[in-house]
Amino acid sequence: MTHVISLLGILLIGSVLSACAPEAIPMEKPSNSAASDLQRPVAENNSQEAFWTQVKNEARKEGKVVVYGPPNSDLRQEYMTSFQRAFPGIALEYLGATGALMAPKLLSERRAGLFLPDVHIGGTTTMLTALKEIMVPIAPLLILDDVKNPARWRENKLEFADENGKFVLVFSAKLGGHATYNTQALSREKMEGFSLRELTQPEWKGKFLFYDPRIAGRGLEFAGWAYPHPALGEDFFKGLAANEVIVGRDARQMQEWVARGKYPLMLAGSPEEGQEFTKIGMPIDFARKFKEGNYLTSAFANVVVLDKAPHPRAAAVFLNWLLGREAQTIWSRVMQYPSLRKDVPVDFLLDTVIPDQGVSYDKGWTEASVRQKSEIQKTMLRIFGAP
């Protein structure tokens, strides 16, 4: 279960960790680019192994790496334990918060001349808007063949969210579009290949729910996919509004209504949150194979390395570790969505979040999608009214 930790609590923990961590060797003024500090190609060294050893030794002199990431206490604890077991002498400081809280904090620190984090793990909207000018290229920091080999990854390539394909690396993705439905009201056969456009028909009037697409979250994410879709578009959303769809923000309450049969279906539902009802045998399931297709979302599973990073070698060590099988397995198990690495197991995941092999999905993390989102949000406000 995901546990959201307050910024204050994390900062207090971080202070204790800093006091206990090995003292960092004083460095000169932070480099303008963590990447430029590691531009030396492996070929100029005796071997990749020798270069990797050199980088790790330099990272130990820096003493620590500071990561700003998702607000999940389990992930934080497991990452700290595993990373520091793998790299003794390099302390991992982890601060967790949502993008809405993290971006203002990070930018205000920098305005005050404080360059604290080395790495940020979070959502593409934050990275491609608020943080776009303070990221460095990822490729020069990828040292190990195990992580930079395209054959290790889905579609045989490293996935990037930014149009340049350099800065925002996507390492995990799950199916994004789901409809939570009551299995006593709707059969699994009907929901296999269900057409979303059916929800605009008169027989559905006032009988289904939609997680609010006017605010940041899964409803707006769904709208970001469906609005430009040639088979859906603005007419689809106008049809939902005309059909008196019930728009809400309490996802748990809405899914409970479906489980209890008050409403047969919820659009933009969440299998992860709905598990509490399936575990006690309530008649609830999650459709993911729509006639119109589906999309992938990376949610928090995007990583950037920040410019002027105070610990550039440690940032490189952490990045190579993060993209390895061990760290990706931890991520997938704790966060409950599949890694884009091919060798990470999926047996602990819900089937409903796993993309089917050989199926082409739209990607919800692209820079073009992020640019469209603000305009789509305005359109949702116009169609569904002010909250």
Phi, psi and omega per residue, in radians:
M1 nan 2.437 -3.134
T2 -1.385 2.315 3.097
H3 -2.058 2.108 3.119
V4 -1.465 2.236 -3.097
I5 -1.879 2.394 3.133
S6 -1.196 2.614 3.112
L7 -1.031 -0.657 -3.107
L8 -1.110 -0.778 3.139
G9 -1.080 -0.736 -3.131
I10 -1.146 -0.717 -3.133
L11 -1.089 -0.673 3.116
L12 -1.145 -0.735 3.100
I13 -1.104 -0.744 3.140
G14 -1.043 -0.635 -3.137
S15 -1.136 -0.718 3.121
V16 -1.128 -0.757 3.138
L17 -1.082 -0.704 -3.136
S18 -1.074 -0.674 -3.108
A19 -1.187 -0.539 -3.099
C20 -1.542 -0.296 -3.051
A21 -1.287 2.747 3.081
P22 -1.018 2.447 -3.115
E23 -1.194 2.228 -3.119
A24 -1.262 2.445 3.064
I25 -1.211 2.252 -3.114
P26 -0.942 2.388 3.134
M27 -1.972 2.866 3.010
E28 -1.240 -3.132 3.110
K29 -0.855 2.341 -3.100
P30 -0.896 2.432 3.110
S31 -1.053 2.575 3.072
N32 -1.159 -0.315 -3.123
S33 -2.658 2.147 3.068
A34 -1.075 -0.592 -3.125
A35 -1.157 -0.724 -3.091
S36 -1.103 -0.411 3.132
D37 -1.305 -0.219 -3.106
L38 -2.255 0.585 -3.123
Q39 -1.340 -0.238 -3.103
R40 -1.049 2.073 -3.122
P41 -1.193 2.619 -3.132
V42 -1.031 -0.578 -3.089
A43 -1.038 -0.431 -3.131
E44 -1.378 -0.157 3.113
N45 -1.824 3.026 -3.116
N46 -1.085 -0.641 -3.100
S47 -2.931 2.931 3.036
Q48 -1.044 -0.696 -3.125
E49 -1.088 -0.722 3.129
A50 -1.161 -0.721 3.121
F51 -1.121 -0.770 3.125
W52 -1.074 -0.722 3.099
T53 -1.093 -0.719 3.126
Q54 -1.100 -0.770 3.137
V55 -1.114 -0.743 3.123
K56 -1.099 -0.705 3.116
N57 -1.107 -0.722 3.096
E58 -1.145 -0.640 3.128
A59 -1.145 -0.642 3.108
R60 -1.143 -0.544 3.063
K61 -1.186 -0.608 3.072
E62 -1.213 -0.534 2.966
G63 1.635 -0.505 -3.073
K64 -2.841 2.911 2.970
V65 -2.263 2.422 -3.111
V66 -1.939 2.136 -3.077
V67 -2.094 2.230 2.961
Y68 -1.725 2.190 -3.031
G69 -2.553 -2.907 -3.098
P70 -1.133 2.691 -3.112
P71 -1.442 1.227 -3.109
N72 -2.307 1.980 -3.044
S73 -1.183 -0.610 3.129
D74 -1.146 -0.760 3.114
L75 -1.088 -0.799 -3.138
R76 -0.985 -0.856 -3.082
Q77 -1.158 -0.751 -3.116
E78 -1.202 -0.667 3.105
Y79 -1.141 -0.761 -3.138
M80 -1.076 -0.790 -3.114
T81 -1.121 -0.839 -3.055
S82 -1.241 -0.722 -3.114
F83 -1.150 -0.789 -3.082
Q84 -1.292 -0.384 2.985
R85 -1.243 -0.661 -3.127
A86 -1.318 -0.567 -3.053
F87 -2.310 1.259 3.107
P88 -1.033 2.424 -3.111
G89 1.700 -0.162 3.053
I90 -2.063 1.812 -3.133
A91 -1.313 2.474 3.047
L92 -1.837 2.051 3.012
E93 -1.801 2.224 -3.035
Y94 -2.216 2.158 3.060
L95 -2.013 2.194 -3.086
G96 -1.941 2.342 3.065
A97 -2.925 2.853 3.058
T98 -1.245 2.839 3.120
G99 -1.065 -0.598 -3.131
A100 -1.087 -0.526 3.101
L101 -1.630 -0.624 -3.001
M102 -1.243 -0.790 -3.065
A103 -1.048 -0.854 3.103
P104 -1.054 -0.670 3.132
K105 -1.094 -0.862 -3.082
L106 -1.088 -0.768 -3.100
L107 -1.219 -0.643 3.103
S108 -1.166 -0.625 3.066
E109 -1.061 -0.801 -3.099
R110 -1.160 -0.647 3.083
R111 -1.089 -0.509 3.117
A112 -1.514 0.099 3.133
G113 1.409 0.303 -3.133
L114 -1.817 2.006 3.120
F115 -1.908 1.594 -2.964
L116 -1.732 -0.941 -3.107
P117 -1.432 2.665 3.048
D118 -1.765 -0.644 -3.010
V119 -2.321 2.488 3.037
H120 -2.194 2.247 3.039
I121 -1.958 2.134 -3.084
G122 -3.079 -2.737 -3.044
G123 -1.525 2.664 -3.085
T124 -1.210 -0.537 -3.139
T125 -1.047 -0.815 3.099
T126 -1.081 -0.781 -3.048
M127 -1.197 -0.676 -3.044
L128 -1.578 0.017 3.057
T129 -2.088 -1.380 -3.034
A130 -1.113 -0.617 -3.020
L131 -1.834 0.138 -2.960
K132 -1.029 -0.579 -3.049
E133 -1.568 0.018 -3.034
I134 -2.160 0.462 3.128
M135 -1.900 2.726 3.102
V136 -2.051 2.771 3.119
P137 -1.057 2.453 -3.110
I138 -1.377 -0.698 -2.964
A139 -0.917 -0.781 -3.128
P140 -1.093 -0.285 -3.106
L141 -1.637 -0.167 3.132
L142 -1.495 1.937 -3.007
I143 -1.821 -0.739 -3.021
L144 -1.430 2.334 3.074
D145 -1.010 -0.567 -3.107
D146 -1.050 -0.507 -3.111
V147 -1.804 -0.484 -3.097
K148 -1.643 -0.093 3.092
N149 -1.267 2.023 -3.105
P150 -1.004 -0.487 -3.107
A151 -1.135 -0.301 3.113
R152 -1.307 -0.261 -2.911
W153 -2.032 2.698 3.087
R154 -0.964 2.463 -3.090
E155 1.092 0.254 3.094
N156 0.965 0.764 3.080
K157 -2.799 2.715 2.949
L158 -1.350 2.322 -3.044
E159 -1.690 2.270 3.094
F160 -2.133 2.566 3.119
A161 -1.547 -0.579 -3.094
D162 -1.348 2.637 -3.070
E163 -1.111 -0.465 3.111
N164 -1.337 -0.275 -3.127
G165 1.137 0.677 -3.044
K166 -2.278 -0.563 -2.821
F167 -1.914 -0.759 -3.021
V168 -1.883 1.766 -3.080
L169 -1.586 2.221 3.135
V170 -1.696 2.148 -3.046
F171 -2.059 -0.089 -3.128
S172 -2.693 2.543 -3.112
A173 -2.711 2.583 3.104
K174 -2.317 2.869 3.047
L175 -1.116 2.320 -3.018
G176 -1.696 -0.631 -3.053
G177 -1.577 2.127 3.103
H178 -2.401 2.586 2.970
A179 -2.083 2.026 3.066
T180 -1.355 2.279 -3.106
Y181 -2.452 2.731 3.113
N182 -1.543 2.126 -3.026
T183 -1.288 -0.234 3.049
Q184 -1.473 -0.388 3.123
A185 -1.659 -0.552 -3.090
L186 -2.306 2.304 -3.115
S187 -1.381 2.697 3.075
R188 -1.111 -0.558 3.106
E189 -1.116 -0.716 3.126
K190 -1.160 -0.657 -3.044
M191 -1.441 -0.185 3.060
E192 -1.369 1.884 -3.067
G193 1.423 0.388 -3.137
F194 -1.015 2.361 3.091
S195 -1.540 2.136 3.139
L196 -1.080 -0.520 3.141
R197 -1.114 -0.345 3.101
E198 -1.043 -0.475 -3.111
L199 -1.188 -0.177 3.085
T200 -1.604 0.005 -3.123
Q201 -1.439 2.669 -3.043
P202 -0.985 -0.587 -3.082
E203 -1.148 -0.257 3.113
W204 -1.679 0.036 -3.019
K205 -1.034 2.131 3.098
G206 1.220 0.246 -2.996
K207 -2.002 0.158 -3.109
F208 -2.532 2.878 -3.028
L209 -2.000 2.753 3.116
F210 -2.543 2.115 3.070
Y211 -1.105 2.293 -2.932
D212 -0.844 2.024 3.113
P213 -1.533 0.077 -3.089
R214 -1.586 -0.128 -3.134
I215 -2.212 2.827 3.108
A216 -1.043 2.369 -3.128
G217 2.574 -2.949 -3.014
R218 -1.184 -0.469 3.100
G219 -1.175 -0.779 3.102
L220 -1.206 -0.618 3.089
E221 -1.073 -0.765 3.079
F222 -1.064 -0.762 3.126
A223 -1.106 -0.627 3.117
G224 -1.094 -0.467 3.059
W225 -1.512 -0.801 -2.995
A226 -1.335 -0.548 -3.065
Y227 -1.109 -0.795 3.104
P228 -1.442 -0.011 -3.095
H229 -1.215 2.267 -3.070
P230 -1.092 -0.435 -3.135
A231 -1.637 -0.039 -3.111
L232 -2.155 -1.589 3.025
G233 1.299 -2.946 -3.052
E234 -1.099 -0.625 -3.141
D235 -1.063 -0.609 3.110
F236 -1.075 -0.829 -3.116
F237 -1.206 -0.632 3.047
K238 -1.098 -0.639 3.092
G239 -1.154 -0.669 3.071
L240 -1.087 -0.785 -3.141
A241 -1.107 -0.759 3.129
A242 -1.127 -0.472 -3.140
N243 -1.528 0.194 3.034
E244 1.019 0.766 3.036
V245 -1.061 2.485 3.123
I246 -1.570 1.984 -3.108
V247 -1.671 2.276 -3.114
G248 -2.561 3.024 -3.088
R249 -2.168 -0.191 3.128
D250 -1.575 1.572 -3.018
A251 -1.064 -0.713 -3.123
R252 -1.116 -0.802 -3.140
Q253 -1.077 -0.744 -3.115
M254 -1.114 -0.738 3.137
Q255 -1.240 -0.522 3.048
E256 -1.157 -0.684 3.081
W257 -1.027 -0.704 3.106
V258 -1.167 -0.771 -3.122
A259 -1.074 -0.594 -3.123
R260 -1.539 -0.083 3.069
G261 1.552 0.129 3.108
K262 -1.143 -0.677 3.022
Y263 -2.287 2.512 -3.109
P264 -1.378 -0.344 -2.980
L265 -2.679 2.551 3.024
M266 -2.246 2.184 3.094
L267 -1.487 2.448 -3.073
A268 1.124 0.798 3.054
G269 -1.413 -3.106 -3.063
S270 -2.373 1.952 3.084
P271 -1.042 -0.650 -3.122
E272 -1.074 -0.806 -3.137
E273 -1.299 -0.467 -3.120
G274 -1.380 -0.124 -3.105
Q275 -1.032 -0.569 -3.085
E276 -1.092 -0.457 3.123
F277 -1.491 -0.654 3.108
T278 -1.178 -0.582 -3.097
K279 -1.163 -0.440 3.125
I280 -1.787 0.255 2.987
G281 1.430 0.287 3.111
M282 -1.312 2.620 -3.022
P283 -1.378 1.358 -3.087
I284 -2.399 2.468 3.100
D285 -2.594 3.115 -2.984
F286 -2.355 1.999 3.103
A287 -1.446 2.448 -3.123
R288 -2.423 -0.148 -3.129
K289 -1.871 1.578 -3.116
F290 -1.610 2.691 3.092
K291 -1.015 -0.595 -3.106
E292 -1.443 -0.024 -3.130
G293 1.757 -2.753 3.126
N294 -2.834 3.096 -3.103
Y295 -2.367 2.821 3.058
L296 -1.798 2.512 3.040
T297 -2.155 2.451 3.087
S298 -1.676 -0.213 3.122
A299 0.831 -2.070 -3.131
F300 -1.449 -0.081 -2.911
A301 -1.502 1.005 3.106
N302 -2.353 2.479 -3.083
V303 -2.273 2.443 3.015
V304 -2.318 2.670 2.985
V305 -1.887 2.304 -3.012
L306 -1.529 2.578 3.056
D307 -1.234 2.827 -3.081
K308 0.960 0.535 3.103
A309 -1.072 2.280 -3.108
P310 -1.269 -0.296 -3.115
H311 -2.317 1.210 -3.000
P312 -1.137 -0.628 3.137
R313 -1.237 -0.727 3.098
A314 -1.133 -0.579 3.072
A315 -1.083 -0.716 3.117
A316 -1.151 -0.715 3.105
V317 -1.081 -0.813 -3.132
F318 -1.095 -0.740 -3.121
L319 -1.069 -0.785 3.129
N320 -1.155 -0.603 3.073
W321 -1.218 -0.782 -3.124
L322 -0.966 -0.667 -3.062
L323 -1.552 0.020 3.099
G324 -1.445 2.973 -3.041
R325 -1.089 -0.733 -3.083
E326 -1.080 -0.927 -3.093
A327 -1.161 -0.633 3.112
Q328 -1.183 -0.588 3.076
T329 -1.183 -0.724 3.078
I330 -1.048 -0.843 -3.139
W331 -0.985 -0.877 -3.062
S332 -1.091 -0.747 -3.130
R333 -1.188 -0.758 -3.093
V334 -1.324 -0.818 -3.060
M335 -1.467 -0.256 3.057
Q336 1.132 0.744 2.816
Y337 -2.578 2.653 -2.904
P338 -1.258 2.509 3.028
S339 -1.249 2.693 3.010
L340 -1.401 -0.136 3.009
R341 -1.234 2.392 -3.100
K342 -1.263 -0.430 -3.016
D343 -1.677 0.183 3.113
V344 -1.602 2.229 -3.083
P345 -1.143 2.739 3.133
V346 -2.193 0.123 -3.031
D347 -1.190 -0.252 3.114
F348 -1.703 0.107 -3.104
L349 -1.760 2.717 2.985
L350 -1.203 2.396 3.121
D351 -1.009 -0.531 -3.024
T352 -1.248 -0.219 3.120
V353 -1.781 -0.106 -3.039
I354 -1.578 2.139 3.073
P355 -1.116 2.513 3.091
D356 -1.316 2.464 3.098
Q357 -1.129 2.392 3.074
G358 1.388 0.010 3.128
V359 -1.712 2.360 3.109
S360 -1.573 2.210 3.139
Y361 -2.081 2.615 2.967
D362 -1.185 2.630 -3.103
K363 -1.915 2.065 -3.056
G364 -1.438 0.030 -3.058
W365 -1.787 0.024 -3.021
T366 -1.202 2.723 3.135
E367 -1.083 -0.620 3.097
A368 -1.096 -0.695 3.118
S369 -1.124 -0.722 3.133
V370 -1.103 -0.726 3.136
R371 -1.093 -0.658 -3.098
Q372 -1.279 -0.431 -2.925
K373 -1.046 -0.713 -3.105
S374 -1.135 -0.667 3.104
E375 -1.222 -0.671 3.102
I376 -1.130 -0.661 3.101
Q377 -1.071 -0.718 3.091
K378 -1.100 -0.665 3.110
T379 -1.147 -0.703 3.104
M380 -1.103 -0.659 3.081
L381 -1.112 -0.688 3.134
R382 -1.179 -0.697 -3.085
I383 -1.338 -0.769 -3.036
F384 -1.734 -0.085 3.120
G385 1.491 2.940 -3.140
A386 -1.195 2.534 3.135
P387 -1.057 nan nan
